[in-house]
């Protein structure tokens, strides 16, 4: 049974879909990756998977049509049993390409963007009509159903991203002064509040170290980080390509609201308590009081209070960290997500082929 995983970029495929593909292959599926770009092609092929490059998309209508036609030709060449797309734009192109390429079964994993109500319903309906459609949340699923883009009976709520726990073993926290780290995003969200909280906690005596992990894209941000590092307020650890290894060397992990699902799951899998900053936090993953805390954006006092509690209470810190790991093991491991996806595939088999 051959499955094509199609996303707009090979980076998405490598970071988000590769762990699931390993488990599908173990279950007897042949998984082939299709997407634009060659940044991660070598990694996909080194893992033993085929990767087909198609034209990039999104520049204009002509390039979108060209990309869809290229995808259709690629599908005809591979002749998969199932096309599984990831992302709304991939679903739009994949759904149309699959129909003309006579692919038997189609699964789309999508989220509902803010402007979904303004999108052309006929195009979406045509792309999604004969497919099984998965959503990350009930809210997204309900948005599509309300606008008649999908029917309730063809929908599923499940994660399309899973963490390969074999790559993230549990590690005891280091036996030293507690370290709290903020993981960077391009926006730099949460950095100023994190620095203010660090200064507040250590102003009387040094009870913890504070570190910033990631790239500083703006000169002003770099200047601040250099100054804070010189003052001993916040250490700048730079970009860490093995993020989970770096997080395993800290005691508390702070995540800005725009960090993304995969990085959030990886941080939880390390087995450390999470402090999520901002109103856009995925509350299905970060559960306040269970595996971490959620504090408002730009509320350095609330952040300082949560940090102070965790760096000073080793027993609570370890207990919350164990819960963070346990949540990933039970609900978000790549093995679990792959099993749920295979249930969706079996639903297609039961319904019979559509060509």
Long-range contacts (C-beta under 8 A, 24 or more apart in sequence): 1-28, 1-29, 1-30, 1-81, 1-82, 2-29, 2-30, 2-31, 2-32, 2-78, 2-79, 2-80, 2-81, 2-82, 3-29, 3-30, 3-31, 3-32, 3-80, 3-81, 3-82, 3-83, 3-84, 3-345, 4-31, 4-32, 4-33, 4-34, 4-75, 4-78, 4-80, 4-82, 4-83, 4-84, 4-103, 5-31, 5-32, 5-33, 5-34, 5-84, 5-86, 6-33, 6-34, 6-35, 6-71, 6-83, 6-84, 6-85, 6-86, 6-90, 6-94, 7-35, 7-85, 7-86, 7-87, 7-90, 8-35, 8-36, 8-57, 8-58, 8-87, 8-89, 8-90, 9-35, 9-36, 9-37, 9-39, 10-35, 10-36, 10-37, 10-38, 10-39, 10-40, 10-41, 10-44, 10-51, 10-53, 11-37, 11-39, 11-40, 12-86, 12-87, 13-40, 13-44, 13-51, 13-86, 14-40, 14-43, 14-44, 15-40, 15-262, 16-86, 16-160, 16-161, 16-262, 17-86, 17-160, 17-161, 18-43, 18-44, 18-47, 18-49, 19-162, 19-163, 19-164, 19-167, 19-334, 20-160, 20-161, 20-162, 20-334, 20-337, 20-338, 20-341, 21-47, 21-49, 22-47, 22-164, 22-334, 23-334, 23-335, 23-338, 23-339, 24-338, 24-341, 24-342, 25-49, 27-338, 27-342, 32-78, 32-80, 34-71, 34-74, 34-75, 34-78, 36-67, 50-78, 52-77, 52-78, 57-89, 57-93, 58-89, 64-93, 67-93, 68-93, 68-96, 68-97, 69-97, 71-97, 72-96, 72-97, 72-100, 72-101, 73-101, 75-101, 75-103, 76-101, 76-102, 81-105, 82-106, 82-107, 82-345, 82-348, 83-107, 84-108, 84-109, 84-341, 85-109, 86-160, 87-111, 88-113, 91-127, 91-128, 91-131, 91-133, 92-123, 92-124, 92-127, 93-127, 94-127, 95-126, 95-127, 95-128, 95-129, 95-131, 96-126, 96-127, 99-130, 102-355, 103-355, 104-353, 104-354, 104-355, 105-131, 105-132, 105-345, 105-348, 105-349, 105-353, 105-354, 106-130, 106-131, 106-132, 107-131, 107-132, 107-133, 107-134, 107-341, 107-344, 107-345, 107-348, 108-132, 108-133, 108-134, 109-133, 109-134, 109-135, 109-160, 110-134, 110-135, 110-140, 110-144, 111-135, 111-136, 111-137, 111-140, 112-139, 112-140, 112-143, 112-144, 116-143, 116-144, 116-147, 116-149, 117-147, 121-147, 121-148, 121-149, 124-149, 125-149, 128-154, 130-354, 132-156, 132-344, 132-347, 132-348, 134-158, 134-160, 134-341, 134-344, 136-160, 136-261, 137-284, 156-340, 156-344, 158-337, 158-340, 158-341, 158-344, 159-261, 159-331, 159-332, 159-337, 159-340, 160-337, 160-341, 161-261, 161-262, 161-265, 161-332, 161-337, 162-265, 162-332, 162-333, 162-334, 162-335, 162-336, 162-337, 162-338, 163-262, 163-265, 163-266, 163-269, 163-328, 163-332, 163-333, 163-334, 164-333, 164-334, 165-269, 165-328, 165-329, 165-333, 165-334, 165-335, 167-244, 168-244, 168-266, 168-269, 168-270, 170-271, 170-325, 171-248, 171-270, 171-271, 173-250, 173-251, 173-272, 173-317, 173-318, 173-321, 174-249, 174-250, 174-251, 177-206, 177-207, 177-208, 177-209, 178-207, 178-208, 178-209, 178-251, 178-252, 178-310, 178-311, 178-317, 179-208, 179-209, 179-210, 179-211, 179-249, 179-250, 179-251, 179-252, 180-208, 180-209, 180-210, 180-211, 180-250, 180-251, 180-252, 180-253, 180-254, 180-275, 180-307, 180-310, 180-311, 181-210, 181-211, 181-212, 181-213, 181-237, 181-246, 181-247, 181-250, 181-252, 181-253, 181-254, 182-210, 182-211, 182-212, 182-213, 182-254, 182-255, 182-256, 183-213, 183-214, 183-243, 183-247, 183-253, 183-254, 183-255, 183-256, 183-259, 183-263, 183-267, 184-212, 184-213, 184-214, 184-215, 184-216, 185-214, 185-256, 185-258, 185-259, 185-260, 186-215, 186-217, 187-256, 187-258, 188-216, 188-217, 188-218, 188-221, 189-256, 189-257, 189-258, 189-277, 189-278, 189-297, 190-254, 190-256, 190-257, 190-277, 190-278, 190-297, 191-221, 191-224, 192-298, 192-300, 193-277, 193-297, 193-298, 193-299, 193-300, 193-303, 194-234, 194-254, 194-277, 194-300, 194-303, 195-224, 195-228, 195-233, 195-234, 196-300, 196-303, 196-304, 197-300, 197-301, 197-303, 197-304, 197-307, 198-233, 198-234, 198-307, 199-233, 200-300, 200-301, 200-304, 201-304, 201-307, 201-308, 201-311, 202-233, 207-308, 207-311, 207-312, 208-251, 208-307, 208-311, 209-235, 210-234, 210-235, 211-235, 211-236, 211-237, 211-250, 212-236, 212-237, 213-237, 213-238, 213-239, 213-240, 213-243, 213-246, 213-247, 214-238, 214-239, 214-240, 215-239, 244-269, 244-270, 247-272, 251-310, 251-311, 251-317, 252-307, 252-310, 252-311, 252-317, 254-303, 254-307, 255-281, 255-286, 257-281, 257-297, 261-285, 265-328, 265-332, 267-324, 268-324, 268-325, 268-327, 268-328, 268-332, 269-324, 269-325, 269-328, 270-321, 270-324, 270-325, 271-321, 271-322, 271-324, 271-325, 272-317, 272-321, 272-324, 273-310, 273-317, 273-320, 273-321, 273-324, 274-324, 275-303, 275-306, 275-307, 275-310, 277-303, 285-327, 285-332, 287-327, 290-320, 290-323, 290-327, 291-320, 291-323, 291-324, 291-327, 292-320, 292-324
